[in-house]
Amino acid sequence: MKNVLVIGSTGQIGSELTMKIRGLHPEGNVVAGYIPGAEPKGILLESGPAELADVRNAAQLAAIVDKYHIDTIYNLAALLSAVAERKPLLAWDIQMNGLLNILEVAREKGCAVFTPSSIGSFGPETPHVDTPQDTIQRPRSMYGVTKVATELLSDYYFHKYGVDTRAVRFPGLISNVTLPGGGTTDYAVEIYYAAVKGEEFVCPIAAGTYMDMMYMPDALKAAVDLMEADPSKLIHRNAFNIAAMSFDPEILRAKIQEYYPDFKMRYEVDPVRQAIADSWPDKMDDSCARAEWGWAPTYGLDEMTRDMIACLKKKFGIA
Ligand code: AKB
């Protein structure tokens, strides 16, 4: 991995992943791919090349791969779970037609491809505790449908054409650089912003709803480590369960109150997000990722909370 195209480089994951790969491969071209209206700014724009990269435009993607001799594509273009329920056809177009374009370009030009899956690829019939790597995947959200199809199509391109496709199933990702937009797990990011700004938090997910969560530095490490893993050790490819922590809103509230005892949270449960959350695992079993490519998280809830609060205080200039 030397010359890399990150599609969706200005999103929650992309804005940090692009910078991390640029740091790891200063000798390579690490292209920040974006769509109109989501142009890179600041350090992301200044530290390397940027190109319009709409997954629905195969010719545009092929031209970037040729221009920068791209060997690896990180495909982060997606509508998240709640917004995909509002715009299912657009979600299908971006997530499926877009993926097909990327896989075809990768097949023709010999690129490896990382297209993340998610806890959203599971559904109500999936075992919710210690969710196995290989289990029932019958999601009922459009996001989930596209994530299962992404896993299958990525495996198909590997088995049929030898395209080096690899992926993880991301938990809800908690970060402090770029906000997520339209996900079911977004509450676990927004709660920290509210606490640090001294605001009350209105939680859209009910007490007692457990979901897998992960701090962004671990998610970035997973994405890079998997793409650099020895392929001969990989029994699975699309996609590996990875886990770091599992909590419900009450546990998170209590953890934040260790830092802000006056922090207030009340519930206004969003039925769309709640139905999605109820269908997702409480806690995945990530033993295959650990065994096949050495996955291990660094951050638990304590370490993440300490770092989130410190980073957000700095971001907002709060002493
Ligand atoms: C979402 O909530 O939609 C995402 C995810 C877990 O895939 N953060």
py3Dmol code that shows the C-alpha trace and the ligand (Angstrom):
import py3Dmol

protein = """\
ATOM      1  CA  MET A   1       0.000   0.000   0.000  1.00  0.00           C
ATOM      2  CA  LYS A   2       1.730   3.144  -1.217  1.00  0.00           C
ATOM      3  CA  ASN A   3      -0.558   5.029  -3.563  1.00  0.00           C
ATOM      4  CA  VAL A   4      -3.974   5.191  -1.999  1.00  0.00           C
ATOM      5  CA  LEU A   5      -7.339   6.679  -2.958  1.00  0.00           C
ATOM      6  CA  VAL A   6      -9.642   7.444  -0.033  1.00  0.00           C
ATOM      7  CA  ILE A   7     -13.192   7.873  -1.332  1.00  0.00           C
ATOM      8  CA  GLY A   8     -15.283   9.898   1.102  1.00  0.00           C
ATOM      9  CA  SER A   9     -12.201  11.574   2.553  1.00  0.00           C
ATOM     10  CA  THR A  10     -14.074  14.404   4.236  1.00  0.00           C
ATOM     11  CA  GLY A  11     -16.436  12.177   6.241  1.00  0.00           C
ATOM     12  CA  GLN A  12     -16.149  10.984   9.820  1.00  0.00           C
ATOM     13  CA  ILE A  13     -13.703   8.165   9.042  1.00  0.00           C
ATOM     14  CA  GLY A  14     -12.134   9.543   5.862  1.00  0.00           C
ATOM     15  CA  SER A  15     -10.964  12.846   7.341  1.00  0.00           C
ATOM     16  CA  GLU A  16      -8.831  10.964   9.885  1.00  0.00           C
ATOM     17  CA  LEU A  17      -7.911   7.905   7.804  1.00  0.00           C
ATOM     18  CA  THR A  18      -6.503  10.016   4.947  1.00  0.00           C
ATOM     19  CA  MET A  19      -4.222  11.880   7.356  1.00  0.00           C
ATOM     20  CA  LYS A  20      -3.126   8.661   9.052  1.00  0.00           C
ATOM     21  CA  ILE A  21      -2.171   6.987   5.742  1.00  0.00           C
ATOM     22  CA  ARG A  22      -0.368  10.142   4.581  1.00  0.00           C
ATOM     23  CA  GLY A  23       1.651   9.962   7.789  1.00  0.00           C
ATOM     24  CA  LEU A  24       2.448   6.284   7.252  1.00  0.00           C
ATOM     25  CA  HIS A  25       3.322   6.644   3.551  1.00  0.00           C
ATOM     26  CA  PRO A  26       4.835  10.092   2.999  1.00  0.00           C
ATOM     27  CA  GLU A  27       6.554   8.741  -0.122  1.00  0.00           C
ATOM     28  CA  GLY A  28       3.236   7.798  -1.788  1.00  0.00           C
ATOM     29  CA  ASN A  29       0.256   9.566  -3.298  1.00  0.00           C
ATOM     30  CA  VAL A  30      -2.610   9.486  -0.841  1.00  0.00           C
ATOM     31  CA  VAL A  31      -5.495  11.071  -2.715  1.00  0.00           C
ATOM     32  CA  ALA A  32      -8.382  12.647  -0.819  1.00  0.00           C
ATOM     33  CA  GLY A  33     -11.446  11.760  -2.928  1.00  0.00           C
ATOM     34  CA  TYR A  34     -14.503  13.952  -2.408  1.00  0.00           C
ATOM     35  CA  ILE A  35     -17.850  14.916  -3.903  1.00  0.00           C
ATOM     36  CA  PRO A  36     -19.121  18.448  -4.667  1.00  0.00           C
ATOM     37  CA  GLY A  37     -20.298  20.121  -1.489  1.00  0.00           C
ATOM     38  CA  ALA A  38     -17.892  18.087   0.663  1.00  0.00           C
ATOM     39  CA  GLU A  39     -14.566  19.553  -0.468  1.00  0.00           C
ATOM     40  CA  PRO A  40     -11.479  18.972   1.716  1.00  0.00           C
ATOM     41  CA  LYS A  41     -10.235  21.986   3.656  1.00  0.00           C
ATOM     42  CA  GLY A  42      -7.305  22.937   5.880  1.00  0.00           C
ATOM     43  CA  ILE A  43      -4.662  20.313   6.575  1.00  0.00           C
ATOM     44  CA  LEU A  44      -6.519  17.637   4.583  1.00  0.00           C
ATOM     45  CA  LEU A  45      -6.326  19.820   1.470  1.00  0.00           C
ATOM     46  CA  GLU A  46      -2.833  21.131   2.103  1.00  0.00           C
ATOM     47  CA  SER A  47      -1.088  17.845   2.937  1.00  0.00           C
ATOM     48  CA  GLY A  48      -1.677  15.952  -0.319  1.00  0.00           C
ATOM     49  CA  PRO A  49      -3.609  15.613  -3.577  1.00  0.00           C
ATOM     50  CA  ALA A  50      -7.400  15.869  -3.717  1.00  0.00           C
ATOM     51  CA  GLU A  51      -9.688  14.811  -6.573  1.00  0.00           C
ATOM     52  CA  LEU A  52     -13.404  14.669  -7.293  1.00  0.00           C
ATOM     53  CA  ALA A  53     -14.239  10.979  -6.828  1.00  0.00           C
ATOM     54  CA  ASP A  54     -17.936  10.193  -7.116  1.00  0.00           C
ATOM     55  CA  VAL A  55     -18.453   6.427  -6.804  1.00  0.00           C
ATOM     56  CA  ARG A  56     -21.256   6.697  -9.355  1.00  0.00           C
ATOM     57  CA  ASN A  57     -18.773   7.884 -11.996  1.00  0.00           C
ATOM     58  CA  ALA A  58     -16.604   4.912 -13.023  1.00  0.00           C
ATOM     59  CA  ALA A  59     -14.624   6.904 -15.613  1.00  0.00           C
ATOM     60  CA  GLN A  60     -13.691   9.488 -12.979  1.00  0.00           C
ATOM     61  CA  LEU A  61     -12.450   6.764 -10.623  1.00  0.00           C
ATOM     62  CA  ALA A  62     -10.447   5.030 -13.378  1.00  0.00           C
ATOM     63  CA  ALA A  63      -8.764   8.325 -14.333  1.00  0.00           C
ATOM     64  CA  ILE A  64      -7.646   8.929 -10.715  1.00  0.00           C
ATOM     65  CA  VAL A  65      -6.293   5.378 -10.422  1.00  0.00           C
ATOM     66  CA  ASP A  66      -4.259   5.903 -13.621  1.00  0.00           C
ATOM     67  CA  LYS A  67      -3.050   9.416 -12.742  1.00  0.00           C
ATOM     68  CA  TYR A  68      -1.719   8.486  -9.289  1.00  0.00           C
ATOM     69  CA  HIS A  69      -0.863   4.793  -9.906  1.00  0.00           C
ATOM     70  CA  ILE A  70      -3.294   3.865  -7.138  1.00  0.00           C
ATOM     71  CA  ASP A  71      -2.763   0.402  -5.618  1.00  0.00           C
ATOM     72  CA  THR A  72      -5.324   0.559  -2.775  1.00  0.00           C
ATOM     73  CA  ILE A  73      -8.809   2.077  -2.603  1.00  0.00           C
ATOM     74  CA  TYR A  74     -10.568   2.807   0.685  1.00  0.00           C
ATOM     75  CA  ASN A  75     -14.231   3.114  -0.220  1.00  0.00           C
ATOM     76  CA  LEU A  76     -15.941   5.080   2.545  1.00  0.00           C
ATOM     77  CA  ALA A  77     -18.854   6.402   0.482  1.00  0.00           C
ATOM     78  CA  ALA A  78     -22.122   5.520   2.240  1.00  0.00           C
ATOM     79  CA  LEU A  79     -25.371   6.876   3.607  1.00  0.00           C
ATOM     80  CA  LEU A  80     -25.526   5.855   7.270  1.00  0.00           C
ATOM     81  CA  SER A  81     -28.365   3.786   8.715  1.00  0.00           C
ATOM     82  CA  ALA A  82     -30.969   6.379   9.725  1.00  0.00           C
ATOM     83  CA  VAL A  83     -30.572   8.557   6.641  1.00  0.00           C
ATOM     84  CA  ALA A  84     -30.572   5.458   4.406  1.00  0.00           C
ATOM     85  CA  GLU A  85     -34.050   4.646   5.766  1.00  0.00           C
ATOM     86  CA  ARG A  86     -35.204   8.061   4.548  1.00  0.00           C
ATOM     87  CA  LYS A  87     -33.457   7.727   1.167  1.00  0.00           C
ATOM     88  CA  PRO A  88     -33.290   3.996   0.388  1.00  0.00           C
ATOM     89  CA  LEU A  89     -32.860   4.356  -3.382  1.00  0.00           C
ATOM     90  CA  LEU A  90     -30.003   6.806  -3.020  1.00  0.00           C
ATOM     91  CA  ALA A  91     -28.409   4.512  -0.416  1.00  0.00           C
ATOM     92  CA  TRP A  92     -28.632   1.600  -2.857  1.00  0.00           C
ATOM     93  CA  ASP A  93     -27.185   3.696  -5.680  1.00  0.00           C
ATOM     94  CA  ILE A  94     -24.176   4.886  -3.656  1.00  0.00           C
ATOM     95  CA  GLN A  95     -23.539   1.693  -1.730  1.00  0.00           C
ATOM     96  CA  MET A  96     -24.169  -0.892  -4.462  1.00  0.00           C
ATOM     97  CA  ASN A  97     -23.797   0.733  -7.890  1.00  0.00           C
ATOM     98  CA  GLY A  98     -20.894   2.724  -6.477  1.00  0.00           C
ATOM     99  CA  LEU A  99     -19.228  -0.408  -5.134  1.00  0.00           C
ATOM    100  CA  LEU A 100     -19.650  -2.199  -8.456  1.00  0.00           C
ATOM    101  CA  ASN A 101     -17.872   0.683 -10.217  1.00  0.00           C
ATOM    102  CA  ILE A 102     -15.021   0.524  -7.722  1.00  0.00           C
ATOM    103  CA  LEU A 103     -14.661  -3.251  -7.961  1.00  0.00           C
ATOM    104  CA  GLU A 104     -14.633  -3.106 -11.761  1.00  0.00           C
ATOM    105  CA  VAL A 105     -11.930  -0.430 -11.753  1.00  0.00           C
ATOM    106  CA  ALA A 106      -9.999  -2.493  -9.194  1.00  0.00           C
ATOM    107  CA  ARG A 107     -10.322  -5.631 -11.335  1.00  0.00           C
ATOM    108  CA  GLU A 108      -9.083  -3.846 -14.459  1.00  0.00           C
ATOM    109  CA  LYS A 109      -6.247  -1.982 -12.770  1.00  0.00           C
ATOM    110  CA  GLY A 110      -5.156  -4.369 -10.008  1.00  0.00           C
ATOM    111  CA  CYS A 111      -6.135  -2.403  -6.880  1.00  0.00           C
ATOM    112  CA  ALA A 112      -6.898  -3.747  -3.415  1.00  0.00           C
ATOM    113  CA  VAL A 113     -10.222  -2.514  -2.006  1.00  0.00           C
ATOM    114  CA  PHE A 114     -11.439  -1.851   1.546  1.00  0.00           C
ATOM    115  CA  THR A 115     -15.204  -1.235   1.821  1.00  0.00           C
ATOM    116  CA  PRO A 116     -16.296  -1.277   5.457  1.00  0.00           C
ATOM    117  CA  SER A 117     -19.236  -3.304   6.630  1.00  0.00           C
ATOM    118  CA  SER A 118     -20.930  -2.662   9.963  1.00  0.00           C
ATOM    119  CA  ILE A 119     -22.830  -4.027  12.929  1.00  0.00           C
ATOM    120  CA  GLY A 120     -25.695  -2.917  10.658  1.00  0.00           C
ATOM    121  CA  SER A 121     -25.153  -6.036   8.536  1.00  0.00           C
ATOM    122  CA  PHE A 122     -26.853  -8.053  11.296  1.00  0.00           C
ATOM    123  CA  GLY A 123     -30.569  -8.247  12.051  1.00  0.00           C
ATOM    124  CA  PRO A 124     -33.141  -9.267  14.621  1.00  0.00           C
ATOM    125  CA  GLU A 125     -32.543 -13.020  14.205  1.00  0.00           C
ATOM    126  CA  THR A 126     -28.776 -12.680  14.726  1.00  0.00           C
ATOM    127  CA  PRO A 127     -27.492 -13.795  18.170  1.00  0.00           C
ATOM    128  CA  HIS A 128     -27.049 -10.456  19.939  1.00  0.00           C
ATOM    129  CA  VAL A 129     -24.464 -11.443  22.533  1.00  0.00           C
ATOM    130  CA  ASP A 130     -21.059 -12.685  21.405  1.00  0.00           C
ATOM    131  CA  THR A 131     -22.320 -12.424  17.838  1.00  0.00           C
ATOM    132  CA  PRO A 132     -20.253 -14.982  15.894  1.00  0.00           C
ATOM    133  CA  GLN A 133     -18.164 -14.119  12.848  1.00  0.00           C
ATOM    134  CA  ASP A 134     -20.264 -16.407  10.657  1.00  0.00           C
ATOM    135  CA  THR A 135     -23.940 -16.220  11.595  1.00  0.00           C
ATOM    136  CA  ILE A 136     -27.417 -15.196  10.430  1.00  0.00           C
ATOM    137  CA  GLN A 137     -27.402 -11.879   8.555  1.00  0.00           C
ATOM    138  CA  ARG A 138     -30.959 -10.843   7.749  1.00  0.00           C
ATOM    139  CA  PRO A 139     -31.036  -7.065   8.411  1.00  0.00           C
ATOM    140  CA  ARG A 140     -34.274  -5.168   7.851  1.00  0.00           C
ATOM    141  CA  SER A 141     -32.813  -1.700   7.210  1.00  0.00           C
ATOM    142  CA  MET A 142     -31.677  -0.585   3.743  1.00  0.00           C
ATOM    143  CA  TYR A 143     -28.277   0.229   5.263  1.00  0.00           C
ATOM    144  CA  GLY A 144     -28.033  -3.357   6.513  1.00  0.00           C
ATOM    145  CA  VAL A 145     -29.169  -4.799   3.200  1.00  0.00           C
ATOM    146  CA  THR A 146     -26.450  -2.862   1.368  1.00  0.00           C
ATOM    147  CA  LYS A 147     -23.835  -3.883   3.947  1.00  0.00           C
ATOM    148  CA  VAL A 148     -24.582  -7.614   3.547  1.00  0.00           C
ATOM    149  CA  ALA A 149     -24.608  -7.194  -0.225  1.00  0.00           C
ATOM    150  CA  THR A 150     -21.299  -5.315   0.009  1.00  0.00           C
ATOM    151  CA  GLU A 151     -19.749  -8.214   1.895  1.00  0.00           C
ATOM    152  CA  LEU A 152     -21.040 -10.731  -0.664  1.00  0.00           C
ATOM    153  CA  LEU A 153     -20.056  -8.705  -3.729  1.00  0.00           C
ATOM    154  CA  SER A 154     -16.599  -8.025  -2.319  1.00  0.00           C
ATOM    155  CA  ASP A 155     -16.086 -11.740  -1.626  1.00  0.00           C
ATOM    156  CA  TYR A 156     -17.379 -12.519  -5.133  1.00  0.00           C
ATOM    157  CA  TYR A 157     -14.762 -10.262  -6.736  1.00  0.00           C
ATOM    158  CA  PHE A 158     -12.070 -11.922  -4.627  1.00  0.00           C
ATOM    159  CA  HIS A 159     -13.065 -15.502  -5.467  1.00  0.00           C
ATOM    160  CA  LYS A 160     -13.935 -14.897  -9.125  1.00  0.00           C
ATOM    161  CA  TYR A 161     -11.348 -12.311 -10.180  1.00  0.00           C
ATOM    162  CA  GLY A 162      -8.724 -12.346  -7.426  1.00  0.00           C
ATOM    163  CA  VAL A 163      -9.392  -8.712  -6.447  1.00  0.00           C
ATOM    164  CA  ASP A 164      -7.812  -8.221  -3.007  1.00  0.00           C
ATOM    165  CA  THR A 165     -10.940  -7.144  -1.121  1.00  0.00           C
ATOM    166  CA  ARG A 166     -10.873  -6.951   2.691  1.00  0.00           C
ATOM    167  CA  ALA A 167     -13.180  -5.385   5.265  1.00  0.00           C
ATOM    168  CA  VAL A 168     -14.211  -5.084   8.882  1.00  0.00           C
ATOM    169  CA  ARG A 169     -17.643  -4.736  10.433  1.00  0.00           C
ATOM    170  CA  PHE A 170     -17.307  -1.420  12.223  1.00  0.00           C
ATOM    171  CA  PRO A 171     -19.140  -0.829  15.493  1.00  0.00           C
ATOM    172  CA  GLY A 172     -20.468   2.677  16.173  1.00  0.00           C
ATOM    173  CA  LEU A 173     -17.439   4.969  15.850  1.00  0.00           C
ATOM    174  CA  ILE A 174     -16.757   7.727  18.358  1.00  0.00           C
ATOM    175  CA  SER A 175     -14.496  10.565  17.265  1.00  0.00           C
ATOM    176  CA  ASN A 176     -13.758  14.242  17.758  1.00  0.00           C
ATOM    177  CA  VAL A 177     -12.541  15.528  14.382  1.00  0.00           C
ATOM    178  CA  THR A 178     -15.547  15.188  12.054  1.00  0.00           C
ATOM    179  CA  LEU A 179     -19.090  14.513  13.224  1.00  0.00           C
ATOM    180  CA  PRO A 180     -20.922  11.502  11.793  1.00  0.00           C
ATOM    181  CA  GLY A 181     -24.204  12.212  10.023  1.00  0.00           C
ATOM    182  CA  GLY A 182     -27.377  10.161  10.026  1.00  0.00           C
ATOM    183  CA  GLY A 183     -26.244   7.075  11.914  1.00  0.00           C
ATOM    184  CA  THR A 184     -27.948   5.146  14.705  1.00  0.00           C
ATOM    185  CA  THR A 185     -24.865   5.276  16.919  1.00  0.00           C
ATOM    186  CA  ASP A 186     -24.283   9.046  16.453  1.00  0.00           C
ATOM    187  CA  TYR A 187     -25.683   9.690  19.940  1.00  0.00           C
ATOM    188  CA  ALA A 188     -22.496   8.305  21.468  1.00  0.00           C
ATOM    189  CA  VAL A 189     -20.507  11.078  19.751  1.00  0.00           C
ATOM    190  CA  GLU A 190     -23.006  13.901  20.249  1.00  0.00           C
ATOM    191  CA  ILE A 191     -23.299  13.224  23.998  1.00  0.00           C
ATOM    192  CA  TYR A 192     -19.622  14.151  24.489  1.00  0.00           C
ATOM    193  CA  TYR A 193     -20.027  17.380  22.497  1.00  0.00           C
ATOM    194  CA  ALA A 194     -23.030  18.330  24.661  1.00  0.00           C
ATOM    195  CA  ALA A 195     -21.218  17.527  27.921  1.00  0.00           C
ATOM    196  CA  VAL A 196     -18.108  19.523  27.037  1.00  0.00           C
ATOM    197  CA  LYS A 197     -20.196  22.506  25.879  1.00  0.00           C
ATOM    198  CA  GLY A 198     -22.221  22.373  29.120  1.00  0.00           C
ATOM    199  CA  GLU A 199     -25.470  21.528  27.308  1.00  0.00           C
ATOM    200  CA  GLU A 200     -28.234  19.097  28.201  1.00  0.00           C
ATOM    201  CA  PHE A 201     -28.250  16.034  25.933  1.00  0.00           C
ATOM    202  CA  VAL A 202     -31.451  14.695  24.415  1.00  0.00           C
ATOM    203  CA  CYS A 203     -30.832  11.007  23.754  1.00  0.00           C
ATOM    204  CA  PRO A 204     -32.630   9.377  20.794  1.00  0.00           C
ATOM    205  CA  ILE A 205     -31.780   5.814  21.921  1.00  0.00           C
ATOM    206  CA  ALA A 206     -33.522   4.208  24.894  1.00  0.00           C
ATOM    207  CA  ALA A 207     -31.843   3.226  28.162  1.00  0.00           C
ATOM    208  CA  GLY A 208     -30.864  -0.428  28.129  1.00  0.00           C
ATOM    209  CA  THR A 209     -29.969  -0.469  24.412  1.00  0.00           C
ATOM    210  CA  TYR A 210     -26.481  -1.951  24.166  1.00  0.00           C
ATOM    211  CA  MET A 211     -24.416  -1.583  20.993  1.00  0.00           C
ATOM    212  CA  ASP A 212     -20.791  -2.213  20.079  1.00  0.00           C
ATOM    213  CA  MET A 213     -18.759   1.000  19.987  1.00  0.00           C
ATOM    214  CA  MET A 214     -15.152   1.875  19.157  1.00  0.00           C
ATOM    215  CA  TYR A 215     -12.882   4.912  19.438  1.00  0.00           C
ATOM    216  CA  MET A 216     -11.663   6.224  16.093  1.00  0.00           C
ATOM    217  CA  PRO A 217      -7.912   5.564  16.622  1.00  0.00           C
ATOM    218  CA  ASP A 218      -8.704   1.851  16.964  1.00  0.00           C
ATOM    219  CA  ALA A 219     -10.941   1.924  13.878  1.00  0.00           C
ATOM    220  CA  LEU A 220      -8.166   3.533  11.813  1.00  0.00           C
ATOM    221  CA  LYS A 221      -5.648   1.003  13.080  1.00  0.00           C
ATOM    222  CA  ALA A 222      -8.001  -1.813  12.078  1.00  0.00           C
ATOM    223  CA  ALA A 223      -8.471  -0.441   8.558  1.00  0.00           C
ATOM    224  CA  VAL A 224      -4.735  -0.071   7.983  1.00  0.00           C
ATOM    225  CA  ASP A 225      -3.616  -3.275   9.734  1.00  0.00           C
ATOM    226  CA  LEU A 226      -6.100  -5.419   7.834  1.00  0.00           C
ATOM    227  CA  MET A 227      -5.017  -4.019   4.454  1.00  0.00           C
ATOM    228  CA  GLU A 228      -1.372  -4.666   5.383  1.00  0.00           C
ATOM    229  CA  ALA A 229      -2.000  -8.150   6.832  1.00  0.00           C
ATOM    230  CA  ASP A 230      -0.388 -11.252   5.359  1.00  0.00           C
ATOM    231  CA  PRO A 231      -3.027 -12.553   2.900  1.00  0.00           C
ATOM    232  CA  SER A 232      -1.985 -16.170   3.470  1.00  0.00           C
ATOM    233  CA  LYS A 233      -3.291 -15.887   7.059  1.00  0.00           C
ATOM    234  CA  LEU A 234      -6.759 -14.630   6.072  1.00  0.00           C
ATOM    235  CA  ILE A 235      -9.469 -17.268   6.202  1.00  0.00           C
ATOM    236  CA  HIS A 236     -12.192 -14.608   6.121  1.00  0.00           C
ATOM    237  CA  ARG A 237     -12.156 -11.416   4.103  1.00  0.00           C
ATOM    238  CA  ASN A 238     -15.473  -9.579   3.878  1.00  0.00           C
ATOM    239  CA  ALA A 239     -15.940  -8.770   6.639  1.00  0.00           C
ATOM    240  CA  PHE A 240     -14.330  -9.285  10.072  1.00  0.00           C
ATOM    241  CA  ASN A 241     -16.160  -8.596  13.353  1.00  0.00           C
ATOM    242  CA  ILE A 242     -14.068  -6.163  15.401  1.00  0.00           C
ATOM    243  CA  ALA A 243     -15.038  -5.070  18.901  1.00  0.00           C
ATOM    244  CA  ALA A 244     -13.747  -2.746  21.590  1.00  0.00           C
ATOM    245  CA  MET A 245     -16.547  -1.882  24.057  1.00  0.00           C
ATOM    246  CA  SER A 246     -20.298  -2.202  24.514  1.00  0.00           C
ATOM    247  CA  PHE A 247     -22.535   0.130  26.530  1.00  0.00           C
ATOM    248  CA  ASP A 248     -26.006   1.638  26.725  1.00  0.00           C
ATOM    249  CA  PRO A 249     -26.830   5.359  27.146  1.00  0.00           C
ATOM    250  CA  GLU A 250     -27.018   5.057  30.943  1.00  0.00           C
ATOM    251  CA  ILE A 251     -23.497   3.632  31.230  1.00  0.00           C
ATOM    252  CA  LEU A 252     -22.208   6.406  28.984  1.00  0.00           C
ATOM    253  CA  ARG A 253     -24.051   9.075  30.965  1.00  0.00           C
ATOM    254  CA  ALA A 254     -22.559   7.741  34.232  1.00  0.00           C
ATOM    255  CA  LYS A 255     -19.051   7.728  32.748  1.00  0.00           C
ATOM    256  CA  ILE A 256     -19.396  11.324  31.552  1.00  0.00           C
ATOM    257  CA  GLN A 257     -20.774  12.391  34.951  1.00  0.00           C
ATOM    258  CA  GLU A 258     -17.463  11.291  36.492  1.00  0.00           C
ATOM    259  CA  TYR A 259     -16.045  14.361  34.688  1.00  0.00           C
ATOM    260  CA  TYR A 260     -19.166  16.561  34.645  1.00  0.00           C
ATOM    261  CA  PRO A 261     -21.292  15.703  37.724  1.00  0.00           C
ATOM    262  CA  ASP A 262     -23.946  18.250  36.678  1.00  0.00           C
ATOM    263  CA  PHE A 263     -24.297  16.821  33.165  1.00  0.00           C
ATOM    264  CA  LYS A 264     -27.960  16.276  32.288  1.00  0.00           C
ATOM    265  CA  MET A 265     -29.495  13.857  29.814  1.00  0.00           C
ATOM    266  CA  ARG A 266     -33.117  13.141  28.991  1.00  0.00           C
ATOM    267  CA  TYR A 267     -34.711  10.786  26.473  1.00  0.00           C
ATOM    268  CA  GLU A 268     -36.677  11.526  23.310  1.00  0.00           C
ATOM    269  CA  VAL A 269     -36.477   8.157  21.624  1.00  0.00           C
ATOM    270  CA  ASP A 270     -36.449   8.225  17.819  1.00  0.00           C
ATOM    271  CA  PRO A 271     -38.510   5.189  16.690  1.00  0.00           C
ATOM    272  CA  VAL A 272     -36.549   4.723  13.454  1.00  0.00           C
ATOM    273  CA  ARG A 273     -33.157   4.698  15.144  1.00  0.00           C
ATOM    274  CA  GLN A 274     -34.462   2.636  18.068  1.00  0.00           C
ATOM    275  CA  ALA A 275     -35.845  -0.099  15.784  1.00  0.00           C
ATOM    276  CA  ILE A 276     -32.487  -0.268  14.014  1.00  0.00           C
ATOM    277  CA  ALA A 277     -30.550  -0.326  17.291  1.00  0.00           C
ATOM    278  CA  ASP A 278     -32.760  -3.097  18.697  1.00  0.00           C
ATOM    279  CA  SER A 279     -31.916  -5.273  15.690  1.00  0.00           C
ATOM    280  CA  TRP A 280     -28.139  -4.855  16.058  1.00  0.00           C
ATOM    281  CA  PRO A 281     -25.755  -6.926  18.208  1.00  0.00           C
ATOM    282  CA  ASP A 282     -25.064  -5.928  21.817  1.00  0.00           C
ATOM    283  CA  LYS A 283     -21.542  -7.266  21.598  1.00  0.00           C
ATOM    284  CA  MET A 284     -19.715  -9.035  18.774  1.00  0.00           C
ATOM    285  CA  ASP A 285     -17.202 -11.862  19.043  1.00  0.00           C
ATOM    286  CA  ASP A 286     -14.056 -10.669  17.261  1.00  0.00           C
ATOM    287  CA  SER A 287     -11.898 -13.761  17.791  1.00  0.00           C
ATOM    288  CA  CYS A 288     -11.417 -14.384  14.043  1.00  0.00           C
ATOM    289  CA  ALA A 289      -9.932 -10.906  13.539  1.00  0.00           C
ATOM    290  CA  ARG A 290      -7.664 -11.472  16.542  1.00  0.00           C
ATOM    291  CA  ALA A 291      -6.498 -14.861  15.247  1.00  0.00           C
ATOM    292  CA  GLU A 292      -6.151 -14.059  11.532  1.00  0.00           C
ATOM    293  CA  TRP A 293      -4.489 -10.627  11.558  1.00  0.00           C
ATOM    294  CA  GLY A 294      -3.718  -9.754  15.162  1.00  0.00           C
ATOM    295  CA  TRP A 295      -6.579  -7.333  15.854  1.00  0.00           C
ATOM    296  CA  ALA A 296      -6.666  -5.911  19.391  1.00  0.00           C
ATOM    297  CA  PRO A 297      -8.219  -2.595  20.502  1.00  0.00           C
ATOM    298  CA  THR A 298      -6.329  -0.083  22.626  1.00  0.00           C
ATOM    299  CA  TYR A 299      -9.213   2.018  23.975  1.00  0.00           C
ATOM    300  CA  GLY A 300     -11.942   1.006  26.408  1.00  0.00           C
ATOM    301  CA  LEU A 301     -14.654   3.323  27.733  1.00  0.00           C
ATOM    302  CA  ASP A 302     -12.369   4.875  30.396  1.00  0.00           C
ATOM    303  CA  GLU A 303      -9.481   5.670  28.058  1.00  0.00           C
ATOM    304  CA  MET A 304     -11.795   6.904  25.315  1.00  0.00           C
ATOM    305  CA  THR A 305     -13.776   9.195  27.619  1.00  0.00           C
ATOM    306  CA  ARG A 306     -10.611  10.769  29.027  1.00  0.00           C
ATOM    307  CA  ASP A 307      -9.254  11.415  25.522  1.00  0.00           C
ATOM    308  CA  MET A 308     -12.568  12.574  23.992  1.00  0.00           C
ATOM    309  CA  ILE A 309     -13.073  15.174  26.701  1.00  0.00           C
ATOM    310  CA  ALA A 310      -9.474  16.428  26.463  1.00  0.00           C
ATOM    311  CA  CYS A 311      -9.656  16.689  22.640  1.00  0.00           C
ATOM    312  CA  LEU A 312     -13.044  18.414  22.608  1.00  0.00           C
ATOM    313  CA  LYS A 313     -11.964  20.920  25.276  1.00  0.00           C
ATOM    314  CA  LYS A 314      -8.989  21.777  23.086  1.00  0.00           C
ATOM    315  CA  LYS A 315     -11.162  21.983  19.978  1.00  0.00           C
ATOM    316  CA  PHE A 316     -13.581  24.412  21.642  1.00  0.00           C
ATOM    317  CA  GLY A 317     -10.885  26.357  23.550  1.00  0.00           C
ATOM    318  CA  ILE A 318     -12.306  25.348  26.943  1.00  0.00           C
ATOM    319  CA  ALA A 319      -9.863  25.337  29.872  1.00  0.00           C
TER     320      ALA A 319
END
"""
ligand_1 = """\
8
AKB
C -24.623 3.881 11.874
O -25.033 4.074 13.023
O -25.342 3.870 10.880
C -23.147 3.601 11.706
C -22.842 2.143 11.785
C -22.835 1.460 13.080
O -22.598 1.521 10.800
N -22.390 4.331 12.675
"""
view = py3Dmol.view(width=600, height=400)
view.addModel(protein, "pdb")
view.setStyle({"model": 0}, {"cartoon": {"style": "trace"}})
view.addModel(ligand_1, "xyz")
view.setStyle({"model": 1}, {"stick": {}})
view.zoomTo()
view.show()
